[in-house]
Amino acid sequence: MGNDVDAQDIASAVDFSDNVLSLEHHGHHSSHSDRGHNKDDAPSQFTDNSFDFYIYTMTYQPEFCRENGDEFVGCQRYEEDWEGQLTIHGLWPERNDGSWPATCTNEPLDTSNFLSPHDLTSELEHKWPNVKASQGSKSHTDFWAHEWSKHGTCSGLKQYDYFSAALEMLLPTPDLIKEGYGDAVDKKELIAEYGGKDMALVVCKNGFLSEVRVCFGKGETGEPGERMVCPENIMREDSCGDEVKIASFDMAEEATIMYS
């Protein structure tokens, strides 16, 4: 779920940046890393959890695997849907002035909260996967734990509500991505599919699509509102050229062979 603009995310215990995204896009992977938030947000920890809107970032798993080869379990045994559907990187509270709150409480993630009123687990596995760890492994929930700790604790939402909202917000990936699988697409056409100028930005790595980011308003109690125009400071994080290359999972296998 990024990126380099380099993701407002990732930092954590095993150094989540290593664990998940590089997660920069790991979609949670590297691009998955979070935004180009390289500022020190420590002053806002446990103090100011105010924010004005949300950035919702979606990551392209084949690109993470292309960058890293097929060393990770999710790159070796991926879901076919990931070839044509971006997955969730994160739901990030953001302020109009370009700053953002982070790690607003020390509340740890408790995955038992995913079970009621409806079990979110399988949907999270599919739409918000951690391709770096297999299901059932000790580190499998690290990505969700990181996103909750860094961003979710600032939303004012309960854990179930935060993750449930993010799942419901996942936008359908344009057919253009599937059609361009392993090839390239026109950036203007891609942006148009997401609502046009100022409604979405794309993040690339070496010319390959890594993430798509859109903006949502904030409801009265912190819940995500409607899609909105992204502020200019967010749009500046766009890092793709006129042509956007679309990675394939085959490229991960080729990279592994090439560098092994």
Sequence and secondary structure as in RCSB ss.txt:
>XXXX:A:sequence
MGNDVDAQDIASAVDFSDNVLSLEHHGHHSSHSDRGHNKDDAPSQFTDNSFDFYIYTMTYQPEFCRENGDEFVGC
QRYEEDWEGQLTIHGLWPERNDGSWPATCTNEPLDTSNFLSPHDLTSELEHKWPNVKASQGSKSHTDFWAHEWSK
HGTCSGLKQYDYFSAALEMLLPTPDLIKEGYGDAVDKKELIAEYGGKDMALVVCKNGFLSEVRVCFGKGETGEPG
ERMVCPENIMREDSCGDEVKIASFDMAEEATIMYS
>XXXX:A:secstr
   TT BS    TT HHHHTTTBTEETTEETBSB S  S  GGGTTS    SEEEEEEE HHHHHHHHTT SHHH
HS  GGGGT  EEEEEEEE TTS      S     GGGGGSSS  HHHHHHHS  TTS TTSTTTTHHHHHHHHH
TGGGTT  HHHHHHHHHHH     HHHHHTTTSEEEHHHHHHHTTSTTS EEEEETTEEEEEEEEEEE TTS EE
EEE   HHHHTT    SEEE   HHHHHHHHHHH 
